[in-house]
Amino acid sequence: MSEAVLGYKHYMFIDGDLPGNGDDMSLPGHEAMMITNKNKTDAHINVTLYFEDKEPVRDLHLVIPAERVICIRMDLPFCEEKFEIPFGQYSVELDSDVPICASFGRLDRRHNLGYYSTGFCAI
């Protein structure tokens, strides 16, 4: 019996905005992107970042090992290029060579809020 494909090859997370830390530095505010690769082969992902006041940053690269999950803190350098997202509004686009499952979340410590989004997925 064959297993059904789970996930998509294209994701768009449109509500990026790095939060401040609030008063408790033991758990700083941040955003994170979680990606699961359920496949038997590695997932090669091309990342594009969009901003409200500057040109897009294209061709950033991620590799998610086969049958693994990664969590990427958006306030830290990420992708093979170790890119640092500047503060302000941004969106993240993922293009994968195999179907993946991805979500995007925010821990906003300014008001003790947590926020998670599944984003927009397209085949």
RANORZI-V927546 format. One record per residue. N is the residue number from 1. BURIAL is b if it has 24 or more other ideal C-beta (glycine too) atoms within 12 Angstrom, else e. Layout:
BEGIN
n,burial
N,BURIAL
N,BURIAL
END
This chain:
BEGIN
n,burial
1,e
2,e
3,e
4,e
5,e
6,e
7,b
8,b
9,b
10,b
11,b
12,b
13,b
14,e
15,b
16,b
17,b
18,b
19,b
20,e
21,e
22,e
23,e
24,e
25,e
26,e
27,e
28,e
29,b
30,b
31,b
32,b
33,b
34,b
35,b
36,b
37,b
38,b
39,b
40,e
41,e
42,e
43,b
44,b
45,b
46,b
47,b
48,b
49,b
50,e
51,e
52,e
53,e
54,e
55,e
56,e
57,b
58,e
59,e
60,b
61,b
62,b
63,e
64,b
65,e
66,e
67,e
68,e
69,e
70,b
71,e
72,b
73,e
74,b
75,b
76,e
77,e
78,b
79,b
80,e
81,e
82,e
83,b
84,e
85,b
86,e
87,e
88,e
89,e
90,b
91,b
92,b
93,b
94,b
95,b
96,b
97,e
98,b
99,b
100,b
101,b
102,b
103,b
104,b
105,b
106,b
107,b
108,e
109,b
110,e
111,e
112,e
113,e
114,e
115,b
116,e
117,b
118,e
119,b
120,e
121,b
122,e
123,e
END
